[in-house]
Amino acid sequence: MSLEIKVPVLPESVSDATIATWHKKPGDAVKRDENLVDLETDKVVLEVPAPADGILKSISAEAGATVTSGELLGVIEEGAAAAAPAASERKTGATPPA
């Protein structure tokens, strides 16, 4: 099941926030309550945690973008496992021919 990651309700008198840093990228495994992204306002820096264990499926707003309360930041595929590394990234136990 896919879960939306949304901008939390911003503090009173704050109309928008800027995405400061994404701590994960699409395809990364995430744990419930792990900080995914930092949002910066003129008053505070807000951490947006993962709502569940799963895989960060997509990011809808990149670092530097201005967002408002309730706006979609990304999507988590709940319960999904991280993709296995590509064959080129895996280490093999075979020794090269002499």
Secondary structure, DSSP 8 states (H G I E B T S, - for coil): -EEEEE-----TT---EEEEEES--TT-EE-TT-EEEEEE-SS-EEEEE-SSSEEEEEESS-TT-EE-TT-EEEEEEET-------TTTS--------
